[in-house]
Amino acid sequence: MSKGGWSFSSADHGWPGSDTTATGLKAALSLSMISPQIVGDPMEVDRLYDGVNYLISLMVVNILFDSSLELLLDSSPLLIHSPKMAKDSC
C-alpha cells in the first residue's frame, strides 16, 4: 500500500516512507492553520486521511512482523544452544 504516502523529494526515489509521510502530514497540517491568502488552499481532507491510513498500515505490518518473529524465536531450538541468550535470560 502506498496511497497516501510521501516519498523523498528527489525523482530518483519514488518509494514512500514513514518519516517522509509524517513530515509531509505535519507540514500540511501546519500550513492549513495559516491564511489561504498567504499559503494557498489547504490540502484536501481525504488526502490527509490517506496519509494517516498509510502510517497506520505500516504500524500494523510492523506489529504483526515483530510478534510473529518473537513467536518464532521463542520456540527456536537455537536459543537453547546459544550461550549469550542463556546468559541473558538468567
C-alpha positions as CSV (number, residue, x, y, z in Angstrom):
1,M,0.0,0.0,0.0
2,S,1.4,3.4,-1.0
3,K,-1.7,5.5,-1.4
4,G,-1.2,8.5,0.9
5,G,2.5,8.0,1.4
6,W,5.0,10.7,0.7
7,S,8.4,9.9,-0.9
8,F,11.7,11.7,-0.7
9,S,11.9,14.9,-2.7
10,S,14.2,13.5,-5.4
11,A,12.6,12.0,-8.5
12,D,15.0,9.1,-8.4
13,H,13.5,7.8,-5.1
14,G,9.7,7.2,-5.6
15,W,9.1,4.9,-2.6
16,P,7.1,6.4,0.2
17,G,8.4,6.2,3.7
18,S,7.0,6.6,7.2
19,D,9.3,9.5,8.2
20,T,8.7,11.5,5.0
21,T,4.9,10.9,5.2
22,A,4.8,12.0,8.8
23,T,6.8,15.1,7.9
24,G,4.5,15.9,5.0
25,L,1.4,15.5,7.2
26,K,2.9,17.7,9.8
27,A,3.8,20.4,7.2
28,A,0.3,20.2,5.6
29,L,-1.5,20.5,8.9
30,S,0.8,23.4,10.0
31,L,0.2,25.2,6.7
32,S,-3.6,24.7,6.9
33,M,-3.6,26.9,10.0
34,I,-2.2,29.9,8.0
35,S,-4.3,32.1,5.9
36,P,-5.0,30.7,2.4
37,Q,-4.2,34.1,1.0
38,I,-0.6,33.6,2.1
39,V,0.0,29.8,1.6
40,G,-2.8,28.9,-0.8
41,D,-5.7,26.5,-0.4
42,P,-5.3,23.7,2.2
43,M,-4.8,20.1,1.2
44,E,-8.0,18.1,0.8
45,V,-9.0,16.3,3.9
46,D,-9.3,12.9,2.1
47,R,-5.6,13.2,1.2
48,L,-4.7,13.8,4.9
49,Y,-6.7,10.7,5.8
50,D,-4.9,8.7,3.2
51,G,-1.6,9.7,4.8
52,V,-2.7,8.7,8.2
53,N,-4.1,5.4,6.9
54,Y,-0.7,4.8,5.3
55,L,1.1,5.3,8.5
56,I,-1.3,3.1,10.4
57,S,-0.9,0.4,7.8
58,L,2.9,0.5,8.4
59,M,2.4,0.2,12.1
60,V,0.1,-2.8,11.8
61,V,2.7,-4.6,9.5
62,N,5.5,-3.9,12.0
63,I,3.4,-5.2,14.9
64,L,2.5,-8.3,13.1
65,F,6.1,-8.9,11.9
66,D,7.6,-8.3,15.3
67,S,5.1,-10.5,17.1
68,S,5.5,-13.4,14.6
69,L,9.3,-13.1,14.7
70,E,9.1,-13.1,18.5
71,L,7.0,-16.3,18.5
72,L,9.4,-17.9,16.0
73,L,12.4,-17.0,18.1
74,D,10.8,-18.1,21.4
75,S,10.3,-21.6,20.0
76,S,13.6,-21.8,18.3
77,P,15.9,-24.6,19.4
78,L,18.9,-22.4,18.6
79,L,18.1,-20.3,21.6
80,I,18.7,-23.2,23.9
81,H,22.2,-23.7,22.5
82,S,23.2,-20.0,22.4
83,P,25.4,-19.2,25.3
84,K,24.7,-15.4,25.0
85,M,20.9,-16.0,25.1
86,A,21.2,-18.4,28.0
87,K,23.4,-15.9,29.9
88,D,20.9,-13.0,29.2
89,S,17.9,-15.0,30.3
90,C,19.4,-15.7,33.8
